[in-house]
């Protein structure tokens, strides 16, 4: 089984602030060639670093109102295409991201207030039938047993 994962969780420095958000298990999946790291925002043409966006009425906007929604949607579509081409069926995505958040994103006020909903890429994956989770649902160390969190055993 192959996972599409947020590239920042695999250690790629692609976040809006120029950093990564490495998670030991996601990095282990990538090393085992069981993960396809993608950053929909970069695939959509946004640079690193970049001005942060939040979802405002379903559109990706910066705090000063600049509309980045086209880049978010373009990148999400390309990331979905790549995930399908790689045979991915599951995703491990960055929590609360306007692209990758699963079930919870920031509310568009830029005050770190959370609200229910999926990021742009997560919504596309969900619609396409992928099984979604965030890094917060994964253990960070130890062995991951079969059918517990991920259907494989990986030493972290």
Chimera marker file (.cmm) of the C-alpha trace (Angstrom):
<marker_set name="trace">
<marker id="1" x="0.000" y="0.000" z="0.000" r="1" g="1" b="0" radius="0.5"/>
<marker id="2" x="1.249" y="3.465" z="-0.860" r="1" g="1" b="0" radius="0.5"/>
<marker id="3" x="0.388" y="6.695" z="0.923" r="1" g="1" b="0" radius="0.5"/>
<marker id="4" x="0.260" y="10.209" z="-0.413" r="1" g="1" b="0" radius="0.5"/>
<marker id="5" x="1.710" y="12.406" z="2.338" r="1" g="1" b="0" radius="0.5"/>
<marker id="6" x="2.193" y="16.094" z="2.951" r="1" g="1" b="0" radius="0.5"/>
<marker id="7" x="5.773" y="16.711" z="1.842" r="1" g="1" b="0" radius="0.5"/>
<marker id="8" x="6.487" y="18.831" z="4.925" r="1" g="1" b="0" radius="0.5"/>
<marker id="9" x="5.788" y="15.761" z="7.102" r="1" g="1" b="0" radius="0.5"/>
<marker id="10" x="8.408" y="13.856" z="5.096" r="1" g="1" b="0" radius="0.5"/>
<marker id="11" x="10.936" y="16.551" z="6.024" r="1" g="1" b="0" radius="0.5"/>
<marker id="12" x="10.750" y="18.679" z="2.871" r="1" g="1" b="0" radius="0.5"/>
<marker id="13" x="11.200" y="22.395" z="3.599" r="1" g="1" b="0" radius="0.5"/>
<marker id="14" x="8.080" y="23.511" z="1.729" r="1" g="1" b="0" radius="0.5"/>
<marker id="15" x="5.875" y="25.123" z="4.393" r="1" g="1" b="0" radius="0.5"/>
<marker id="16" x="4.756" y="28.729" z="4.128" r="1" g="1" b="0" radius="0.5"/>
<marker id="17" x="7.459" y="29.685" z="6.662" r="1" g="1" b="0" radius="0.5"/>
<marker id="18" x="10.201" y="27.923" z="4.693" r="1" g="1" b="0" radius="0.5"/>
<marker id="19" x="10.482" y="25.013" z="7.099" r="1" g="1" b="0" radius="0.5"/>
<marker id="20" x="9.318" y="21.443" z="7.257" r="1" g="1" b="0" radius="0.5"/>
<marker id="21" x="7.260" y="19.595" z="9.858" r="1" g="1" b="0" radius="0.5"/>
<marker id="22" x="9.024" y="16.219" z="9.890" r="1" g="1" b="0" radius="0.5"/>
<marker id="23" x="7.189" y="13.325" z="11.501" r="1" g="1" b="0" radius="0.5"/>
<marker id="24" x="9.241" y="10.170" z="12.238" r="1" g="1" b="0" radius="0.5"/>
<marker id="25" x="6.665" y="7.711" z="10.910" r="1" g="1" b="0" radius="0.5"/>
<marker id="26" x="5.998" y="9.662" z="7.709" r="1" g="1" b="0" radius="0.5"/>
<marker id="27" x="9.744" y="9.954" z="7.136" r="1" g="1" b="0" radius="0.5"/>
<marker id="28" x="10.046" y="6.177" z="7.660" r="1" g="1" b="0" radius="0.5"/>
<marker id="29" x="7.280" y="5.589" z="5.108" r="1" g="1" b="0" radius="0.5"/>
<marker id="30" x="9.113" y="7.807" z="2.627" r="1" g="1" b="0" radius="0.5"/>
<marker id="31" x="12.417" y="5.979" z="3.229" r="1" g="1" b="0" radius="0.5"/>
<marker id="32" x="10.617" y="2.663" z="2.658" r="1" g="1" b="0" radius="0.5"/>
<marker id="33" x="9.262" y="4.012" z="-0.656" r="1" g="1" b="0" radius="0.5"/>
<marker id="34" x="5.738" y="3.572" z="0.723" r="1" g="1" b="0" radius="0.5"/>
<marker id="35" x="4.889" y="7.279" z="0.553" r="1" g="1" b="0" radius="0.5"/>
<marker id="36" x="4.541" y="9.866" z="-2.179" r="1" g="1" b="0" radius="0.5"/>
<marker id="37" x="5.406" y="13.283" z="-0.673" r="1" g="1" b="0" radius="0.5"/>
<marker id="38" x="3.516" y="16.183" z="-2.290" r="1" g="1" b="0" radius="0.5"/>
<marker id="39" x="3.032" y="19.848" z="-1.483" r="1" g="1" b="0" radius="0.5"/>
<marker id="40" x="-0.097" y="21.036" z="-3.294" r="1" g="1" b="0" radius="0.5"/>
<marker id="41" x="0.749" y="24.682" z="-2.643" r="1" g="1" b="0" radius="0.5"/>
<marker id="42" x="4.147" y="24.376" z="-4.320" r="1" g="1" b="0" radius="0.5"/>
<marker id="43" x="2.639" y="22.273" z="-7.128" r="1" g="1" b="0" radius="0.5"/>
<marker id="44" x="0.190" y="25.134" z="-7.646" r="1" g="1" b="0" radius="0.5"/>
<marker id="45" x="3.052" y="27.568" z="-8.223" r="1" g="1" b="0" radius="0.5"/>
<marker id="46" x="3.405" y="29.191" z="-4.801" r="1" g="1" b="0" radius="0.5"/>
<marker id="47" x="6.930" y="29.814" z="-3.547" r="1" g="1" b="0" radius="0.5"/>
<marker id="48" x="8.767" y="28.950" z="-0.356" r="1" g="1" b="0" radius="0.5"/>
<marker id="49" x="8.516" y="30.864" z="1.892" r="1" g="1" b="0" radius="0.5"/>
<marker id="50" x="5.135" y="32.423" z="1.101" r="1" g="1" b="0" radius="0.5"/>
<marker id="51" x="2.478" y="34.504" z="2.802" r="1" g="1" b="0" radius="0.5"/>
<marker id="52" x="0.228" y="32.206" z="4.849" r="1" g="1" b="0" radius="0.5"/>
<marker id="53" x="-3.342" y="31.624" z="3.736" r="1" g="1" b="0" radius="0.5"/>
<marker id="54" x="-6.467" y="30.476" z="5.505" r="1" g="1" b="0" radius="0.5"/>
<marker id="55" x="-9.793" y="29.392" z="4.067" r="1" g="1" b="0" radius="0.5"/>
<marker id="56" x="-12.332" y="32.208" z="4.009" r="1" g="1" b="0" radius="0.5"/>
<marker id="57" x="-15.737" y="31.098" z="2.736" r="1" g="1" b="0" radius="0.5"/>
<marker id="58" x="-13.983" y="28.152" z="1.103" r="1" g="1" b="0" radius="0.5"/>
<marker id="59" x="-11.335" y="30.243" z="-0.689" r="1" g="1" b="0" radius="0.5"/>
<marker id="60" x="-7.619" y="30.413" z="0.143" r="1" g="1" b="0" radius="0.5"/>
<marker id="61" x="-6.831" y="34.022" z="1.046" r="1" g="1" b="0" radius="0.5"/>
<marker id="62" x="-3.968" y="35.830" z="2.764" r="1" g="1" b="0" radius="0.5"/>
<marker id="63" x="-4.640" y="38.009" z="5.823" r="1" g="1" b="0" radius="0.5"/>
<marker id="64" x="-4.595" y="41.104" z="3.581" r="1" g="1" b="0" radius="0.5"/>
<marker id="65" x="-7.182" y="39.541" z="1.246" r="1" g="1" b="0" radius="0.5"/>
<marker id="66" x="-4.951" y="38.389" z="-1.623" r="1" g="1" b="0" radius="0.5"/>
<marker id="67" x="-6.688" y="35.504" z="-3.385" r="1" g="1" b="0" radius="0.5"/>
<marker id="68" x="-4.480" y="32.416" z="-3.759" r="1" g="1" b="0" radius="0.5"/>
<marker id="69" x="-7.379" y="30.044" z="-4.372" r="1" g="1" b="0" radius="0.5"/>
<marker id="70" x="-6.491" y="29.345" z="-8.005" r="1" g="1" b="0" radius="0.5"/>
<marker id="71" x="-2.995" y="28.178" z="-7.042" r="1" g="1" b="0" radius="0.5"/>
<marker id="72" x="-4.384" y="26.036" z="-4.213" r="1" g="1" b="0" radius="0.5"/>
<marker id="73" x="-6.914" y="24.340" z="-6.507" r="1" g="1" b="0" radius="0.5"/>
<marker id="74" x="-4.416" y="23.868" z="-9.345" r="1" g="1" b="0" radius="0.5"/>
<marker id="75" x="-1.897" y="22.290" z="-6.960" r="1" g="1" b="0" radius="0.5"/>
<marker id="76" x="-4.523" y="20.094" z="-5.306" r="1" g="1" b="0" radius="0.5"/>
<marker id="77" x="-5.652" y="18.772" z="-8.691" r="1" g="1" b="0" radius="0.5"/>
<marker id="78" x="-2.058" y="18.009" z="-9.702" r="1" g="1" b="0" radius="0.5"/>
<marker id="79" x="-1.309" y="16.331" z="-6.366" r="1" g="1" b="0" radius="0.5"/>
<marker id="80" x="-4.439" y="14.182" z="-6.755" r="1" g="1" b="0" radius="0.5"/>
<marker id="81" x="-3.349" y="13.226" z="-10.280" r="1" g="1" b="0" radius="0.5"/>
<marker id="82" x="0.090" y="12.205" z="-8.986" r="1" g="1" b="0" radius="0.5"/>
<marker id="83" x="-1.422" y="10.236" z="-6.082" r="1" g="1" b="0" radius="0.5"/>
<marker id="84" x="-3.713" y="8.316" z="-8.412" r="1" g="1" b="0" radius="0.5"/>
<marker id="85" x="-0.863" y="7.638" z="-10.855" r="1" g="1" b="0" radius="0.5"/>
<marker id="86" x="1.239" y="6.246" z="-7.982" r="1" g="1" b="0" radius="0.5"/>
<marker id="87" x="-1.584" y="3.960" z="-6.852" r="1" g="1" b="0" radius="0.5"/>
<marker id="88" x="-2.122" y="5.679" z="-3.506" r="1" g="1" b="0" radius="0.5"/>
<marker id="89" x="-5.342" y="4.966" z="-1.604" r="1" g="1" b="0" radius="0.5"/>
<marker id="90" x="-4.522" y="6.498" z="1.805" r="1" g="1" b="0" radius="0.5"/>
<marker id="91" x="-3.202" y="9.893" z="2.873" r="1" g="1" b="0" radius="0.5"/>
<marker id="92" x="-1.329" y="11.270" z="5.877" r="1" g="1" b="0" radius="0.5"/>
<marker id="93" x="-1.729" y="15.036" z="5.788" r="1" g="1" b="0" radius="0.5"/>
<marker id="94" x="-0.642" y="18.087" z="7.791" r="1" g="1" b="0" radius="0.5"/>
<marker id="95" x="-3.237" y="18.959" z="10.402" r="1" g="1" b="0" radius="0.5"/>
<marker id="96" x="-5.100" y="22.270" z="10.056" r="1" g="1" b="0" radius="0.5"/>
<marker id="97" x="-3.377" y="23.245" z="6.790" r="1" g="1" b="0" radius="0.5"/>
<marker id="98" x="-5.563" y="25.148" z="4.306" r="1" g="1" b="0" radius="0.5"/>
<marker id="99" x="-4.480" y="22.550" z="1.735" r="1" g="1" b="0" radius="0.5"/>
<marker id="100" x="-4.122" y="19.399" z="3.801" r="1" g="1" b="0" radius="0.5"/>
<marker id="101" x="-6.198" y="19.821" z="6.954" r="1" g="1" b="0" radius="0.5"/>
<marker id="102" x="-8.504" y="16.863" z="7.621" r="1" g="1" b="0" radius="0.5"/>
<marker id="103" x="-11.735" y="17.678" z="9.438" r="1" g="1" b="0" radius="0.5"/>
<marker id="104" x="-10.309" y="20.838" z="11.007" r="1" g="1" b="0" radius="0.5"/>
<marker id="105" x="-8.758" y="23.994" z="9.536" r="1" g="1" b="0" radius="0.5"/>
<marker id="106" x="-8.172" y="27.538" z="10.725" r="1" g="1" b="0" radius="0.5"/>
<marker id="107" x="-11.288" y="29.685" z="10.356" r="1" g="1" b="0" radius="0.5"/>
<marker id="108" x="-9.971" y="32.509" z="8.168" r="1" g="1" b="0" radius="0.5"/>
<marker id="109" x="-9.577" y="35.092" z="10.941" r="1" g="1" b="0" radius="0.5"/>
<marker id="110" x="-5.807" y="34.489" z="11.238" r="1" g="1" b="0" radius="0.5"/>
<marker id="111" x="-6.196" y="34.135" z="15.012" r="1" g="1" b="0" radius="0.5"/>
<marker id="112" x="-5.406" y="30.389" z="15.172" r="1" g="1" b="0" radius="0.5"/>
<marker id="113" x="-9.111" y="29.707" z="15.720" r="1" g="1" b="0" radius="0.5"/>
<marker id="114" x="-10.109" y="26.272" z="14.485" r="1" g="1" b="0" radius="0.5"/>
<marker id="115" x="-13.262" y="25.289" z="12.631" r="1" g="1" b="0" radius="0.5"/>
<marker id="116" x="-14.630" y="22.095" z="11.132" r="1" g="1" b="0" radius="0.5"/>
<marker id="117" x="-13.722" y="21.399" z="7.524" r="1" g="1" b="0" radius="0.5"/>
<marker id="118" x="-11.143" y="20.001" z="5.147" r="1" g="1" b="0" radius="0.5"/>
<marker id="119" x="-8.348" y="21.779" z="3.336" r="1" g="1" b="0" radius="0.5"/>
<marker id="120" x="-8.554" y="22.105" z="-0.453" r="1" g="1" b="0" radius="0.5"/>
<marker id="121" x="-6.411" y="19.016" z="-1.206" r="1" g="1" b="0" radius="0.5"/>
<marker id="122" x="-7.933" y="16.939" z="1.590" r="1" g="1" b="0" radius="0.5"/>
<marker id="123" x="-11.423" y="17.671" z="0.238" r="1" g="1" b="0" radius="0.5"/>
<marker id="124" x="-10.403" y="16.466" z="-3.234" r="1" g="1" b="0" radius="0.5"/>
<marker id="125" x="-8.878" y="13.300" z="-1.797" r="1" g="1" b="0" radius="0.5"/>
<marker id="126" x="-11.961" y="12.621" z="0.332" r="1" g="1" b="0" radius="0.5"/>
<marker id="127" x="-14.207" y="13.107" z="-2.704" r="1" g="1" b="0" radius="0.5"/>
<marker id="128" x="-11.997" y="10.656" z="-4.642" r="1" g="1" b="0" radius="0.5"/>
<marker id="129" x="-12.428" y="8.004" z="-1.929" r="1" g="1" b="0" radius="0.5"/>
<marker id="130" x="-9.031" y="8.176" z="-0.219" r="1" g="1" b="0" radius="0.5"/>
<marker id="131" x="-8.737" y="7.257" z="3.461" r="1" g="1" b="0" radius="0.5"/>
<marker id="132" x="-7.456" y="10.368" z="5.265" r="1" g="1" b="0" radius="0.5"/>
<marker id="133" x="-5.618" y="10.992" z="8.518" r="1" g="1" b="0" radius="0.5"/>
<marker id="134" x="-3.327" y="13.645" z="9.945" r="1" g="1" b="0" radius="0.5"/>
<marker id="135" x="0.065" y="13.228" z="11.558" r="1" g="1" b="0" radius="0.5"/>
<marker id="136" x="-1.624" y="13.839" z="14.904" r="1" g="1" b="0" radius="0.5"/>
<marker id="137" x="-3.331" y="10.443" z="14.593" r="1" g="1" b="0" radius="0.5"/>
<marker id="138" x="0.004" y="8.623" z="14.237" r="1" g="1" b="0" radius="0.5"/>
<marker id="139" x="2.371" y="7.428" z="16.948" r="1" g="1" b="0" radius="0.5"/>
<marker id="140" x="5.730" y="9.173" z="16.785" r="1" g="1" b="0" radius="0.5"/>
<marker id="141" x="7.907" y="6.284" z="17.971" r="1" g="1" b="0" radius="0.5"/>
<marker id="142" x="7.983" y="2.528" z="18.273" r="1" g="1" b="0" radius="0.5"/>
<marker id="143" x="6.579" y="-0.162" z="16.032" r="1" g="1" b="0" radius="0.5"/>
<marker id="144" x="3.326" y="0.420" z="14.238" r="1" g="1" b="0" radius="0.5"/>
<marker id="145" x="1.426" y="-2.889" z="14.199" r="1" g="1" b="0" radius="0.5"/>
<marker id="146" x="-0.540" y="-4.258" z="11.264" r="1" g="1" b="0" radius="0.5"/>
<marker id="147" x="-4.102" y="-2.898" z="11.060" r="1" g="1" b="0" radius="0.5"/>
<marker id="148" x="-3.646" y="-0.603" z="14.050" r="1" g="1" b="0" radius="0.5"/>
<marker id="149" x="-2.825" y="2.747" z="12.486" r="1" g="1" b="0" radius="0.5"/>
<marker id="150" x="-1.239" y="1.795" z="9.180" r="1" g="1" b="0" radius="0.5"/>
<marker id="151" x="-1.555" y="-1.605" z="7.509" r="1" g="1" b="0" radius="0.5"/>
<marker id="152" x="2.154" y="-2.361" z="7.748" r="1" g="1" b="0" radius="0.5"/>
<marker id="153" x="4.877" y="-2.605" z="10.377" r="1" g="1" b="0" radius="0.5"/>
<marker id="154" x="7.537" y="0.071" z="10.357" r="1" g="1" b="0" radius="0.5"/>
<marker id="155" x="10.272" y="0.580" z="12.897" r="1" g="1" b="0" radius="0.5"/>
<marker id="156" x="10.457" y="4.267" z="13.804" r="1" g="1" b="0" radius="0.5"/>
<link id1="1" id2="2" r="1" g="1" b="0" radius="0.2"/>
<link id1="2" id2="3" r="1" g="1" b="0" radius="0.2"/>
<link id1="3" id2="4" r="1" g="1" b="0" radius="0.2"/>
<link id1="4" id2="5" r="1" g="1" b="0" radius="0.2"/>
<link id1="5" id2="6" r="1" g="1" b="0" radius="0.2"/>
<link id1="6" id2="7" r="1" g="1" b="0" radius="0.2"/>
<link id1="7" id2="8" r="1" g="1" b="0" radius="0.2"/>
<link id1="8" id2="9" r="1" g="1" b="0" radius="0.2"/>
<link id1="9" id2="10" r="1" g="1" b="0" radius="0.2"/>
<link id1="10" id2="11" r="1" g="1" b="0" radius="0.2"/>
<link id1="11" id2="12" r="1" g="1" b="0" radius="0.2"/>
<link id1="12" id2="13" r="1" g="1" b="0" radius="0.2"/>
<link id1="13" id2="14" r="1" g="1" b="0" radius="0.2"/>
<link id1="14" id2="15" r="1" g="1" b="0" radius="0.2"/>
<link id1="15" id2="16" r="1" g="1" b="0" radius="0.2"/>
<link id1="16" id2="17" r="1" g="1" b="0" radius="0.2"/>
<link id1="17" id2="18" r="1" g="1" b="0" radius="0.2"/>
<link id1="18" id2="19" r="1" g="1" b="0" radius="0.2"/>
<link id1="19" id2="20" r="1" g="1" b="0" radius="0.2"/>
<link id1="20" id2="21" r="1" g="1" b="0" radius="0.2"/>
<link id1="21" id2="22" r="1" g="1" b="0" radius="0.2"/>
<link id1="22" id2="23" r="1" g="1" b="0" radius="0.2"/>
<link id1="23" id2="24" r="1" g="1" b="0" radius="0.2"/>
<link id1="24" id2="25" r="1" g="1" b="0" radius="0.2"/>
<link id1="25" id2="26" r="1" g="1" b="0" radius="0.2"/>
<link id1="26" id2="27" r="1" g="1" b="0" radius="0.2"/>
<link id1="27" id2="28" r="1" g="1" b="0" radius="0.2"/>
<link id1="28" id2="29" r="1" g="1" b="0" radius="0.2"/>
<link id1="29" id2="30" r="1" g="1" b="0" radius="0.2"/>
<link id1="30" id2="31" r="1" g="1" b="0" radius="0.2"/>
<link id1="31" id2="32" r="1" g="1" b="0" radius="0.2"/>
<link id1="32" id2="33" r="1" g="1" b="0" radius="0.2"/>
<link id1="33" id2="34" r="1" g="1" b="0" radius="0.2"/>
<link id1="34" id2="35" r="1" g="1" b="0" radius="0.2"/>
<link id1="35" id2="36" r="1" g="1" b="0" radius="0.2"/>
<link id1="36" id2="37" r="1" g="1" b="0" radius="0.2"/>
<link id1="37" id2="38" r="1" g="1" b="0" radius="0.2"/>
<link id1="38" id2="39" r="1" g="1" b="0" radius="0.2"/>
<link id1="39" id2="40" r="1" g="1" b="0" radius="0.2"/>
<link id1="40" id2="41" r="1" g="1" b="0" radius="0.2"/>
<link id1="41" id2="42" r="1" g="1" b="0" radius="0.2"/>
<link id1="42" id2="43" r="1" g="1" b="0" radius="0.2"/>
<link id1="43" id2="44" r="1" g="1" b="0" radius="0.2"/>
<link id1="44" id2="45" r="1" g="1" b="0" radius="0.2"/>
<link id1="45" id2="46" r="1" g="1" b="0" radius="0.2"/>
<link id1="46" id2="47" r="1" g="1" b="0" radius="0.2"/>
<link id1="47" id2="48" r="1" g="1" b="0" radius="0.2"/>
<link id1="48" id2="49" r="1" g="1" b="0" radius="0.2"/>
<link id1="49" id2="50" r="1" g="1" b="0" radius="0.2"/>
<link id1="50" id2="51" r="1" g="1" b="0" radius="0.2"/>
<link id1="51" id2="52" r="1" g="1" b="0" radius="0.2"/>
<link id1="52" id2="53" r="1" g="1" b="0" radius="0.2"/>
<link id1="53" id2="54" r="1" g="1" b="0" radius="0.2"/>
<link id1="54" id2="55" r="1" g="1" b="0" radius="0.2"/>
<link id1="55" id2="56" r="1" g="1" b="0" radius="0.2"/>
<link id1="56" id2="57" r="1" g="1" b="0" radius="0.2"/>
<link id1="57" id2="58" r="1" g="1" b="0" radius="0.2"/>
<link id1="58" id2="59" r="1" g="1" b="0" radius="0.2"/>
<link id1="59" id2="60" r="1" g="1" b="0" radius="0.2"/>
<link id1="60" id2="61" r="1" g="1" b="0" radius="0.2"/>
<link id1="61" id2="62" r="1" g="1" b="0" radius="0.2"/>
<link id1="62" id2="63" r="1" g="1" b="0" radius="0.2"/>
<link id1="63" id2="64" r="1" g="1" b="0" radius="0.2"/>
<link id1="64" id2="65" r="1" g="1" b="0" radius="0.2"/>
<link id1="65" id2="66" r="1" g="1" b="0" radius="0.2"/>
<link id1="66" id2="67" r="1" g="1" b="0" radius="0.2"/>
<link id1="67" id2="68" r="1" g="1" b="0" radius="0.2"/>
<link id1="68" id2="69" r="1" g="1" b="0" radius="0.2"/>
<link id1="69" id2="70" r="1" g="1" b="0" radius="0.2"/>
<link id1="70" id2="71" r="1" g="1" b="0" radius="0.2"/>
<link id1="71" id2="72" r="1" g="1" b="0" radius="0.2"/>
<link id1="72" id2="73" r="1" g="1" b="0" radius="0.2"/>
<link id1="73" id2="74" r="1" g="1" b="0" radius="0.2"/>
<link id1="74" id2="75" r="1" g="1" b="0" radius="0.2"/>
<link id1="75" id2="76" r="1" g="1" b="0" radius="0.2"/>
<link id1="76" id2="77" r="1" g="1" b="0" radius="0.2"/>
<link id1="77" id2="78" r="1" g="1" b="0" radius="0.2"/>
<link id1="78" id2="79" r="1" g="1" b="0" radius="0.2"/>
<link id1="79" id2="80" r="1" g="1" b="0" radius="0.2"/>
<link id1="80" id2="81" r="1" g="1" b="0" radius="0.2"/>
<link id1="81" id2="82" r="1" g="1" b="0" radius="0.2"/>
<link id1="82" id2="83" r="1" g="1" b="0" radius="0.2"/>
<link id1="83" id2="84" r="1" g="1" b="0" radius="0.2"/>
<link id1="84" id2="85" r="1" g="1" b="0" radius="0.2"/>
<link id1="85" id2="86" r="1" g="1" b="0" radius="0.2"/>
<link id1="86" id2="87" r="1" g="1" b="0" radius="0.2"/>
<link id1="87" id2="88" r="1" g="1" b="0" radius="0.2"/>
<link id1="88" id2="89" r="1" g="1" b="0" radius="0.2"/>
<link id1="89" id2="90" r="1" g="1" b="0" radius="0.2"/>
<link id1="90" id2="91" r="1" g="1" b="0" radius="0.2"/>
<link id1="91" id2="92" r="1" g="1" b="0" radius="0.2"/>
<link id1="92" id2="93" r="1" g="1" b="0" radius="0.2"/>
<link id1="93" id2="94" r="1" g="1" b="0" radius="0.2"/>
<link id1="94" id2="95" r="1" g="1" b="0" radius="0.2"/>
<link id1="95" id2="96" r="1" g="1" b="0" radius="0.2"/>
<link id1="96" id2="97" r="1" g="1" b="0" radius="0.2"/>
<link id1="97" id2="98" r="1" g="1" b="0" radius="0.2"/>
<link id1="98" id2="99" r="1" g="1" b="0" radius="0.2"/>
<link id1="99" id2="100" r="1" g="1" b="0" radius="0.2"/>
<link id1="100" id2="101" r="1" g="1" b="0" radius="0.2"/>
<link id1="101" id2="102" r="1" g="1" b="0" radius="0.2"/>
<link id1="102" id2="103" r="1" g="1" b="0" radius="0.2"/>
<link id1="103" id2="104" r="1" g="1" b="0" radius="0.2"/>
<link id1="104" id2="105" r="1" g="1" b="0" radius="0.2"/>
<link id1="105" id2="106" r="1" g="1" b="0" radius="0.2"/>
<link id1="106" id2="107" r="1" g="1" b="0" radius="0.2"/>
<link id1="107" id2="108" r="1" g="1" b="0" radius="0.2"/>
<link id1="108" id2="109" r="1" g="1" b="0" radius="0.2"/>
<link id1="109" id2="110" r="1" g="1" b="0" radius="0.2"/>
<link id1="110" id2="111" r="1" g="1" b="0" radius="0.2"/>
<link id1="111" id2="112" r="1" g="1" b="0" radius="0.2"/>
<link id1="112" id2="113" r="1" g="1" b="0" radius="0.2"/>
<link id1="113" id2="114" r="1" g="1" b="0" radius="0.2"/>
<link id1="114" id2="115" r="1" g="1" b="0" radius="0.2"/>
<link id1="115" id2="116" r="1" g="1" b="0" radius="0.2"/>
<link id1="116" id2="117" r="1" g="1" b="0" radius="0.2"/>
<link id1="117" id2="118" r="1" g="1" b="0" radius="0.2"/>
<link id1="118" id2="119" r="1" g="1" b="0" radius="0.2"/>
<link id1="119" id2="120" r="1" g="1" b="0" radius="0.2"/>
<link id1="120" id2="121" r="1" g="1" b="0" radius="0.2"/>
<link id1="121" id2="122" r="1" g="1" b="0" radius="0.2"/>
<link id1="122" id2="123" r="1" g="1" b="0" radius="0.2"/>
<link id1="123" id2="124" r="1" g="1" b="0" radius="0.2"/>
<link id1="124" id2="125" r="1" g="1" b="0" radius="0.2"/>
<link id1="125" id2="126" r="1" g="1" b="0" radius="0.2"/>
<link id1="126" id2="127" r="1" g="1" b="0" radius="0.2"/>
<link id1="127" id2="128" r="1" g="1" b="0" radius="0.2"/>
<link id1="128" id2="129" r="1" g="1" b="0" radius="0.2"/>
<link id1="129" id2="130" r="1" g="1" b="0" radius="0.2"/>
<link id1="130" id2="131" r="1" g="1" b="0" radius="0.2"/>
<link id1="131" id2="132" r="1" g="1" b="0" radius="0.2"/>
<link id1="132" id2="133" r="1" g="1" b="0" radius="0.2"/>
<link id1="133" id2="134" r="1" g="1" b="0" radius="0.2"/>
<link id1="134" id2="135" r="1" g="1" b="0" radius="0.2"/>
<link id1="135" id2="136" r="1" g="1" b="0" radius="0.2"/>
<link id1="136" id2="137" r="1" g="1" b="0" radius="0.2"/>
<link id1="137" id2="138" r="1" g="1" b="0" radius="0.2"/>
<link id1="138" id2="139" r="1" g="1" b="0" radius="0.2"/>
<link id1="139" id2="140" r="1" g="1" b="0" radius="0.2"/>
<link id1="140" id2="141" r="1" g="1" b="0" radius="0.2"/>
<link id1="141" id2="142" r="1" g="1" b="0" radius="0.2"/>
<link id1="142" id2="143" r="1" g="1" b="0" radius="0.2"/>
<link id1="143" id2="144" r="1" g="1" b="0" radius="0.2"/>
<link id1="144" id2="145" r="1" g="1" b="0" radius="0.2"/>
<link id1="145" id2="146" r="1" g="1" b="0" radius="0.2"/>
<link id1="146" id2="147" r="1" g="1" b="0" radius="0.2"/>
<link id1="147" id2="148" r="1" g="1" b="0" radius="0.2"/>
<link id1="148" id2="149" r="1" g="1" b="0" radius="0.2"/>
<link id1="149" id2="150" r="1" g="1" b="0" radius="0.2"/>
<link id1="150" id2="151" r="1" g="1" b="0" radius="0.2"/>
<link id1="151" id2="152" r="1" g="1" b="0" radius="0.2"/>
<link id1="152" id2="153" r="1" g="1" b="0" radius="0.2"/>
<link id1="153" id2="154" r="1" g="1" b="0" radius="0.2"/>
<link id1="154" id2="155" r="1" g="1" b="0" radius="0.2"/>
<link id1="155" id2="156" r="1" g="1" b="0" radius="0.2"/>
</marker_set>
